[in-house]
Amino acid sequence: MKKGIENKLLLSEDFDLVCLSHLRWDFVYQRPQHLLSRFAKNRRVFFFEEPVFTGGETHLEISPREDNLSVVVPHISHADRDAKNIADIQREMLDDLFELQQIDSFVLWFYTPMAMDFAVHLKPLATVFDCMDELSAFKFAPAELIENERRLFEKADLVFTGGQSLYEAKKHQHKQVFAFPSSIDAEHFKQARNITEERAEQKLIPRPRFGYYGVIDERIDIGLLAEIADSRPDWQFVMIGPVVKISDEDLPHRKNIHYLGGKSYQDLPAFLASWDVAIMPFAINESTRFISPTKTPEYLAAGKPVVSTPIRDVVRPYGEKNLVHIASTAEEFVAAGEKALRENGAERLLEIDKFLAQMSWDKTWQQMNALIAEVVRKQVKSSAA
């Protein structure tokens, strides 16, 4: 390493960050977007997505976004997909990105262990695995994911987990595992407390409204949702978010269940504002065993009563602190919903604000950044020696 570059890194940790993700930047605004947009204020960030298969020619699409962030999407032709190994094509395109953007000193950030198939040859200053979910438990998970995660644990310098229960499951697999549960941009969601104008999409939906936003997939207990809706036909259930891995025929369709599709992160407070209760009707299965829903503190910041099934990272701490109602069955959910409708919002807000003051994506990013900087400093000093 050149002495000038070495000194620069020691002083400011001036490196690029290359993220390899199974999630789309423009899909649902969640943990990756919150964290990487903050990293991008100080350095270049390249968000390398899974490939899109196309009838056109194979090419790499690089789309500049806010600050120093670029979304990188490999487009692979069907002809190349049939003729070549996909991992080999991804490796070539990743190398092309490094050459085009002159990426030299960098940190490698993994969201998917499957990226080990095409990125293991890279020589970063530090390797981070932000393990936000137990991906092997998800529907249609690749069979080789568990082995790739084992390889990634061997390569990683730091492992971050998306919740406390996931931390407890992973802490014995690596010497540098840190729990970073879902955090919040509290001021963004507090806007809901003062919004009085109704969104057109739900303006004609009667009250009371029980609302959910997020991905609607195998983690949602659609049977529970149907049973609650049938038990209380006078309650209206607003479901916001893309439907993934579930067919329309499998979704419960009732007059009092309203599927509004995906909405932007910026618009969520406006929808929340006119809900009476926010809900998290998650299924209790392998895919939800380690989830730490970002929407929990977001619902609370909006000032809404919350009812959830007993997801471990919701029960602890939110249920234990009586900030969220916990219900296991349809009967319990209805009883909790009735209790939530009677809550005194003014008394709760002071308690909620005190709790949420301890958490923010800014604090989470700062702590992560400090850990990464320490690894980079050690790496640079070791290389210099």
Sequence and secondary structure as in RCSB ss.txt:
>XXXX:A:sequence
MKKGIENKLLLSEDFDLVCLSHLRWDFVYQRPQHLLSRFAKNRRVFFFEEPVFTGGETHLEISPREDNLSVVVPH
ISHADRDAKNIADIQREMLDDLFELQQIDSFVLWFYTPMAMDFAVHLKPLATVFDCMDELSAFKFAPAELIENER
RLFEKADLVFTGGQSLYEAKKHQHKQVFAFPSSIDAEHFKQARNITEERAEQKLIPRPRFGYYGVIDERIDIGLL
AEIADSRPDWQFVMIGPVVKISDEDLPHRKNIHYLGGKSYQDLPAFLASWDVAIMPFAINESTRFISPTKTPEYL
AAGKPVVSTPIRDVVRPYGEKNLVHIASTAEEFVAAGEKALRENGAERLLEIDKFLAQMSWDKTWQQMNALIAEV
VRKQVKSSAA
>XXXX:A:secstr
  HHHHHHHHHH   EEEEE SS TTT   HHHHHHHHHTTTS EEEE   EEESS  EEEEEE STTEEEEEEE
EEHHHHHHS HHHHHHHHHHHHHHHTT  SEEEEES GGGHHHHTT   SEEEEEE S GGGSTT  TTHHHHHH
HHHHH SEEEESSHHHHHHHTTS SSEEE      HHHHHGGGT  S  GGGTTS SSEEEEES BSTTB HHHH
HHHHHH TTSEEEEES B SS TTTS   TTEEEEE   GGGHHHHHHT SEEEE B  SGGGTT   THHHHHH
HTT  EEE   HHHIIIIITTTSSEE SSHHHHHHHHHHHHT  HHHHHHHHHHHHTT  HHHHHHHHHHHHHHH
HHHHHHHHH 
